Amino acid sequence: MASKRKSKSAQRSASAKSGKSKGGYVVPITASVQPMSKVYLGKDFEHRLAEAAGNGDSMTVLKILSFKVDPNSRDENRVPAITRASTDGHFEIVNMLIDAGANVNITSNYNVTPLHAAAKGQHINCVKHLLLGGAKLTNMTTSGITPMDIAKFGSPAWEIMNDFKKGEMPEIEEVNDVPEIPDYSIGGEGKKKKKGKGKKKGGKGGKKKGGKKKGGKKKKKK
């Protein structure tokens, strides 16, 4: 009896692997796909997020953030992704990271904040997004330098921060990601095609009126 039970269980396991039952009917096998865990993503994805932010690769940043990777991730030198983006003026990525919950007052080496990095590079759009996201003007580096100190006096970045200090909120200019299509590429082609059709009609009519066919018929009659 024990041997028969073992043989039956073996047959069931074999049929399950092959996807067929004893009667030859196909048995659907369903597999559950588990979501990627944070342990599986690891530091590699965090470093890649920071690198992509510094390189201005918005598509990669968006893809990695879709896996719920920490928006405060740092690169191998412990520099946060939002600071990397602010350093090189990638304001679209700065805004993307802020929307994902990145800390705008996060510090890196020497207590440098993203606003320090944006102000130093005169990246005014980054400065605006950071200020609207809650960046503080009072943050100081280890040497006691504020974002306004690092920006040149009277520069565009300094003026924006000075106005913000007075209570004036910066305005974000809308950037159209869709390229403008010139008029000639839409209407011009249509007009050219219509003119071309008219010429073809005229050409056909000219052949009939030209007398070549009529002249040929007269010669045959003679």
Helices and strands as residue ranges (DSSP letters): H 2-18, H 38-55, H 58-65, H 81-87, H 91-99, G 109-111, H 114-120, H 124-132, H 147-150, H 156-165, G 183-185, H 187-209, H 212-221
